[in-house]
Amino acid sequence: WQLAKRYYIGTEILYLLCHSIGFLITRLIIPQYSPLFIILYSSFILSYLLSLKFLSLVLINIGAIFILEYFIHHFGSTRWSRILHYIIFACSIAIAHRLEFVADNREQDFLIHVSFSWLNAKLLSCSIDLYDGKHYDDQKKSWRFTFIRLAYLLYFPPFFFGPIYNFDDFHKSIENLNTNSNEKLISTFIKIVQLFRYILWALILEIILHFIYSSSFQYYTYIVDTFDSWSLCGLGYSLMVLFFLKYFVIYGISRQLAIIDGLDNVIAEPPECIGHIHQTSYLWQKFDRGLYLFLLKFDNISSSSFPSDQPLNGSPTSGVLRRMFSAIVCFTMIAFWHGLHDSIIVWVTMNILLTYCDRIVAFVFKSNDAYRMKALIGSPLLALAYISNIFFLSNYEIGWMFISKILQGFPLPLMAILFIFFCIFYVCDQINCKLAK
């Protein structure tokens, strides 16, 4: 956050404002060159903020994928090309963790690592959209289509901190930009007010972090070890609230800047409040919508790559195996993305198991009227979901402190915690069912 805030409430916000102003002028005067403006501006900023070496690496990475697609289109099979792209993406994520030679300092190293990961995720997403979208066949050979692809990959507002977004949505929006200079003043004013709303939350987050620095406790585990059970729960809750608020600000500002640019339906909405997220599966769907839609592409890749000549093919068991295989592939990708540390492996493993437990609960209690029974069974799953996120947001040692002090603390504090989670699950389940209607 200390690095991201410089781009949202610090001096580097000027780069975002210059992009919005330049894009607006280009959109109104020469809209057909809007993709070219994105490419040139982002290239200049990357070379200025980071280095020419990193910009060269980015362009080489993009060029290699484009050449690969050309050979696959003429000589390869679409089915196996998906698997090949998946392998290349996994290798690229591994390389992203080893790019210290491109950076001059630690801050640059972080920006390069994160942005290179986002770039390759967008490359994979774009390639899959092109394989699935037969309507692109007539456009692939045109220079404008190539410029739009490059603009999608290099679009500056979400380039460093995300989120990921689909090429289909970007292509439709860039081809249908509003070039009317007489756009309603009230509409423009509302967009700017929404942007300042997220900036206000960024300021609030900065004030909170001045007094509550819960993420720093991962470096002082001996202090956390002295906490009683309720202090430990307070630490865990603050970690999750501040994590939500951070990505609400980052994704919200990126989305709002895209809306101001006229790309209204490109970037997904920011995370929903964790106050009414009561299941692991619901968390993955609603916290990072862009990532969820991206994972659906992985789900399709892994399902299609599951051998179709198996004896169980077509049976219910085969469907279950396909879904299990897809989930393992998706979560393995997430583990690679964040780095294969002990805490990440525990977090990913728990999420796989909890996601399938959620599906079992949903299958057994198909009726929306069994709120109390679902809450009774779901409360221990929700407690485990919270603890799994502690592994992710802190470290391995603090995660095991929660297990030893909370889950093994019978009857107190375990029973009290389960009762609290029962109430949370019951209320959230009712609210979400009513919202779904």
C-alpha positions in Angstrom: 0.0 0.0 0.0 2.8 2.4 0.7 3.9 2.2 -2.9 0.3 2.1 -4.3 -0.8 5.2 -2.4 1.8 7.4 -4.2 -0.1 6.7 -7.5 -3.5 7.5 -5.9 -3.0 10.2 -3.3 0.6 11.0 -3.8 2.8 12.8 -6.4 2.6 10.0 -8.9 -1.1 10.7 -9.4 0.0 13.2 -12.0 0.8 10.4 -14.3 -2.7 9.1 -14.1 -4.2 12.5 -14.5 -2.0 13.2 -17.6 -3.1 9.9 -19.1 -6.8 10.8 -18.6 -6.4 14.3 -20.0 -4.4 13.0 -23.0 -6.8 10.2 -23.7 -9.8 12.6 -23.5 -8.2 15.0 -26.1 -7.3 12.1 -28.4 -10.8 10.6 -28.1 -12.5 13.9 -29.0 -10.1 15.0 -31.8 -8.8 11.8 -33.4 -10.6 8.9 -31.8 -9.2 6.3 -34.3 -5.8 6.9 -32.7 -6.9 6.3 -29.1 -5.2 2.8 -29.0 -2.0 4.3 -30.3 -2.0 7.0 -27.6 -2.3 4.3 -24.9 0.6 2.4 -26.3 2.9 5.5 -26.6 2.0 7.0 -23.3 2.4 3.7 -21.3 5.7 2.9 -23.1 7.0 6.4 -22.1 5.9 6.0 -18.5 7.3 2.5 -18.1 10.7 3.6 -19.5 10.7 6.7 -17.3 9.4 5.2 -14.0 11.2 1.8 -14.3 13.7 1.3 -17.1 14.2 0.8 -20.8 15.3 -2.8 -20.0 11.9 -3.6 -18.5 10.1 -2.0 -21.4 12.2 -4.0 -23.8 11.4 -7.2 -21.8 7.7 -6.4 -22.0 7.8 -5.9 -25.7 9.9 -9.0 -26.3 7.4 -11.0 -24.1 4.4 -9.7 -26.1 6.2 -10.3 -29.4 7.0 -13.9 -28.5 3.4 -14.6 -27.7 2.2 -13.0 -31.0 4.7 -15.1 -33.0 3.6 -18.2 -31.2 -0.1 -17.4 -32.0 0.9 -17.0 -35.7 2.5 -20.4 -35.9 -0.4 -22.1 -34.0 -2.9 -20.4 -36.3 -1.2 -21.9 -39.4 0.2 -25.2 -38.1 -1.2 -26.1 -34.7 -4.3 -27.3 -33.0 -6.4 -24.9 -30.9 -6.9 -27.5 -28.1 -3.2 -28.0 -27.6 -2.4 -24.4 -28.1 -4.5 -23.6 -24.9 -2.4 -26.0 -22.9 0.8 -24.5 -24.4 -0.3 -21.0 -23.4 -1.0 -22.2 -19.9 2.5 -23.7 -19.6 4.1 -20.5 -20.9 2.0 -18.5 -18.4 3.2 -20.6 -15.5 6.8 -20.2 -16.7 6.3 -16.4 -17.0 5.0 -16.2 -13.5 8.1 -18.1 -12.3 10.3 -15.6 -14.2 8.4 -12.7 -12.7 9.8 -13.7 -9.3 13.3 -13.5 -10.6 13.5 -10.1 -12.3 15.9 -8.4 -9.8 18.4 -7.8 -12.6 16.0 -5.4 -14.3 15.3 -3.2 -11.2 17.5 -0.6 -9.7 15.9 -0.7 -6.2 13.4 -2.6 -4.1 10.4 -0.5 -5.1 11.2 -1.0 -8.8 11.6 -4.7 -8.2 8.1 -4.9 -6.7 6.5 -2.9 -9.5 8.2 -5.0 -12.1 7.3 -8.2 -10.5 3.6 -7.3 -10.1 3.1 -5.6 -13.5 4.9 -8.4 -15.3 2.5 -10.9 -13.7 -0.5 -8.9 -14.6 0.8 -8.5 -18.2 1.2 -12.3 -18.7 -2.3 -12.9 -17.2 -3.7 -10.4 -19.8 -1.7 -12.1 -22.5 -3.3 -15.5 -21.6 -6.7 -14.0 -21.3 -6.4 -12.2 -24.6 -5.2 -15.4 -26.4 -8.1 -17.4 -25.1 -10.6 -14.8 -26.2 -9.1 -14.8 -29.7 -9.3 -18.6 -29.9 -12.9 -18.6 -28.7 -14.0 -15.5 -30.7 -14.4 -16.6 -34.3 -15.7 -13.1 -35.1 -12.1 -11.8 -34.7 -10.8 -13.9 -37.7 -11.4 -11.1 -40.2 -9.7 -8.5 -38.0 -6.6 -10.3 -36.9 -4.5 -9.3 -39.9 -5.3 -5.6 -39.6 -2.9 -3.1 -37.9 -5.7 -1.5 -35.9 -6.6 -4.8 -34.3 -2.9 -5.3 -33.3 -2.8 -1.8 -31.8 -6.0 -2.5 -29.8 -4.4 -5.7 -28.5 -1.3 -3.7 -27.5 -3.4 -1.0 -25.9 -5.3 -3.7 -23.9 -2.0 -5.1 -22.6 -0.4 -1.7 -21.8 -3.4 0.4 -20.6 -1.9 2.4 -17.8 -4.4 2.9 -14.9 -4.5 -0.8 -14.0 -1.1 -1.8 -15.3 0.8 -1.8 -12.0 -1.8 -2.8 -9.4 -4.6 -4.4 -11.4 -7.3 -5.7 -11.7 -7.3 -8.0 -14.7 -10.0 -7.5 -17.3 -11.2 -9.3 -20.5 -10.0 -8.4 -24.0 -13.6 -8.8 -25.3 -14.8 -6.0 -23.1 -11.9 -3.7 -23.9 -12.2 -4.3 -27.6 -16.0 -3.5 -27.6 -15.5 -0.4 -25.5 -12.5 1.0 -27.6 -14.5 0.5 -30.8 -17.5 2.2 -29.4 -15.9 5.2 -27.7 -18.2 8.2 -27.1 -16.7 11.0 -29.2 -19.4 13.5 -28.4 -17.8 16.6 -26.9 -21.2 17.7 -25.7 -21.5 14.8 -23.2 -23.9 15.8 -20.4 -22.1 17.9 -17.8 -23.9 16.2 -15.0 -22.7 12.7 -16.2 -19.0 13.9 -16.2 -19.5 15.5 -12.8 -20.8 12.2 -11.3 -17.9 10.3 -12.7 -15.4 12.7 -11.1 -17.3 12.7 -7.8 -17.1 8.9 -7.8 -13.4 9.1 -8.3 -13.0 11.5 -5.4 -15.1 9.0 -3.3 -12.4 6.4 -3.8 -9.7 8.9 -3.1 -11.5 9.8 0.1 -11.4 6.2 1.2 -7.7 6.1 0.3 -7.2 8.9 2.7 -9.2 7.2 5.4 -7.2 4.0 4.9 -4.0 6.0 5.3 -5.3 7.5 8.6 -6.3 4.1 9.9 -2.8 2.6 9.0 -1.2 5.5 11.0 -2.8 4.0 14.1 -3.5 0.4 13.3 -0.6 -1.4 11.6 -1.8 -5.0 11.9 0.2 -6.3 8.9 3.4 -5.3 10.6 2.8 -8.0 13.3 4.0 -10.7 10.9 7.5 -9.4 11.6 7.1 -9.6 15.4 5.5 -13.0 16.0 6.8 -13.0 19.6 4.5 -10.1 20.3 1.5 -11.9 18.7 2.3 -15.0 20.8 1.5 -12.9 24.0 -2.0 -12.0 22.7 -5.0 -13.5 24.4 -7.7 -15.1 22.3 -9.8 -12.0 21.8 -6.9 -9.8 20.9 -5.9 -12.4 18.4 -9.3 -12.3 16.9 -9.2 -8.5 16.7 -5.9 -8.8 14.9 -7.4 -11.3 12.4 -10.4 -9.2 11.7 -8.4 -6.0 11.2 -6.1 -7.8 8.7 -9.1 -8.7 6.6 -10.9 -5.3 6.9 -7.8 -3.4 5.9 -7.1 -5.9 3.1 -10.6 -5.3 1.7 -10.3 -1.5 2.0 -6.9 -1.5 0.2 -8.3 -3.3 -2.8 -11.5 -1.4 -2.7 -9.5 1.7 -3.2 -7.0 0.3 -5.8 -9.6 -1.5 -8.0 -12.2 1.3 -7.5 -9.8 4.0 -8.7 -8.7 1.9 -11.7 -12.3 1.2 -12.6 -13.3 4.9 -12.2 -10.4 6.1 -14.3 -11.4 3.7 -17.1 -15.0 5.0 -16.9 -13.8 8.6 -17.2 -11.8 7.4 -20.3 -15.1 6.1 -21.7 -14.3 2.4 -21.1 -17.4 1.9 -19.0 -17.8 -1.8 -19.0 -14.1 -2.9 -19.0 -13.0 -3.2 -15.4 -15.1 -5.1 -12.9 -16.6 -3.4 -9.8 -14.3 -3.3 -6.7 -14.7 -5.9 -4.0 -17.9 -6.3 -2.1 -17.8 -5.7 1.6 -16.4 -8.7 3.5 -19.2 -8.1 6.1 -21.6 -10.2 4.1 -19.2 -12.8 2.6 -19.9 -16.0 4.5 -18.5 -18.7 2.2 -15.2 -19.4 0.6 -16.8 -19.9 -2.9 -18.7 -16.6 -2.5 -15.5 -14.8 -1.5 -13.8 -15.9 -4.7 -16.7 -14.8 -6.8 -17.3 -11.4 -5.2 -14.0 -10.1 -3.8 -12.1 -9.9 -7.0 -14.6 -10.2 -9.9 -11.9 -9.7 -12.5 -9.8 -12.6 -11.1 -12.9 -14.8 -10.9 -13.8 -14.3 -14.6 -10.1 -15.0 -15.4 -10.2 -18.2 -13.4 -13.2 -19.3 -15.4 -11.0 -19.3 -18.5 -8.6 -21.6 -16.6 -11.6 -23.8 -15.7 -12.5 -24.1 -19.3 -8.9 -24.9 -20.3 -8.4 -27.6 -17.7 -11.8 -29.1 -18.4 -11.2 -29.3 -22.1 -7.8 -30.8 -21.5 -9.2 -33.6 -19.3 -8.9 -36.8 -21.4 -12.2 -37.4 -23.2 -11.6 -41.1 -23.8 -11.8 -42.0 -20.1 -14.2 -44.9 -19.3 -16.0 -42.6 -16.9 -16.5 -39.9 -19.5 -20.2 -38.8 -19.5 -20.9 -40.2 -16.1 -21.6 -38.1 -13.0 -18.3 -39.3 -11.5 -16.5 -37.9 -14.6 -18.1 -34.5 -14.1 -17.0 -34.4 -10.4 -13.5 -35.4 -11.5 -13.4 -32.7 -14.1 -14.5 -30.1 -11.6 -11.9 -31.3 -9.0 -9.2 -31.2 -11.7 -10.2 -27.7 -12.7 -10.2 -26.4 -9.2 -6.7 -27.8 -8.5 -5.4 -26.2 -11.7 -6.9 -22.8 -10.8 -5.6 -22.8 -7.3 -2.2 -24.1 -8.4 -2.0 -21.1 -10.7 -2.9 -18.8 -7.7 -0.2 -20.5 -5.6 2.4 -19.8 -8.4 1.2 -16.2 -8.7 1.8 -15.4 -5.0 4.9 -17.6 -4.6 5.2 -21.1 -3.3 5.7 -20.3 0.4 4.5 -22.4 3.3 1.7 -20.0 4.2 0.5 -19.8 0.6 0.4 -23.6 0.2 -1.6 -23.9 3.4 -4.0 -21.1 2.3 -4.5 -22.6 -1.2 -5.0 -26.1 0.1 -7.6 -25.0 2.7 -9.4 -23.0 0.0 -9.7 -26.0 -2.3 -11.2 -28.1 0.5 -13.5 -25.4 1.8 -14.8 -24.6 -1.7 -15.9 -28.2 -2.2 -17.4 -28.3 1.3 -19.4 -25.2 0.3 -20.6 -27.1 -2.8 -21.6 -30.1 -0.7 -23.6 -27.9 1.7 -25.3 -26.1 -1.2 -26.2 -29.5 -2.8 -27.6 -31.0 0.5 -29.6 -27.9 1.4 -31.0 -26.8 -1.9 -33.9 -25.1 -0.2 -33.3 -21.5 0.8 -35.5 -22.0 3.8 -32.9 -24.1 5.8 -31.1 -21.0 7.0 -30.4 -22.2 10.6 -29.2 -25.7 9.5 -26.9 -24.2 6.9 -25.6 -21.8 9.4 -24.9 -24.6 11.9 -22.9 -26.6 9.4 -21.4 -23.5 7.7 -20.1 -21.8 10.9 -17.1 -24.0 11.4 -16.3 -23.7 7.6 -16.5 -20.0 8.0 -14.1 -20.1 10.9 -11.7 -22.2 8.9 -12.0 -19.7 6.0 -11.1 -16.8 8.2 -8.0 -18.7 9.5 -7.0 -19.7 6.0 -6.9 -16.0 5.1 -4.7 -15.3 8.2 -2.1 -17.6 6.6 -2.3 -15.5 3.4 -2.4 -12.1 5.1 0.3 -12.7 7.7 2.6 -15.7 7.7 2.8 -19.4 8.6 3.7 -18.9 12.3 0.8 -16.5 13.0 -1.6 -18.8 11.1 -0.7 -21.7 13.4 -1.1 -19.5 16.5 -4.8 -19.0 15.4 -5.2 -22.7 15.1 -3.7 -23.5 18.4 -5.3 -20.7 20.4 -8.7 -20.6 18.7 -9.6 -24.0 17.2 -7.9 -26.0 20.0 -9.4 -23.8 22.7 -12.3 -25.9 23.8 -14.8 -24.9 25.2 -13.6 -21.3 25.2 -13.0 -19.4 23.0 -13.9 -22.0 20.4 -17.6 -22.3 21.2 -18.0 -18.5 21.5 -16.3 -18.0 18.2 -18.5 -20.7 16.5 -21.6 -19.0 17.9 -20.5 -15.6 16.5 -19.8 -17.2 13.1 -23.2 -19.0 13.3 -24.9 -15.5 13.6 -22.8 -14.1 10.8 -23.5 -17.0 8.5 -27.3 -16.9 9.3 -27.6 -13.2 8.7 -25.4 -13.1 5.6 -27.2 -16.1 4.0 -30.5 -14.4 4.4 -29.2 -11.0 3.0 -27.5 -12.6 0.0 -30.6 -14.7 -0.8 -32.8 -11.6 -0.8 -30.2 -9.7 -2.9 -30.2 -12.6 -5.4 -33.9 -12.3 -5.9 
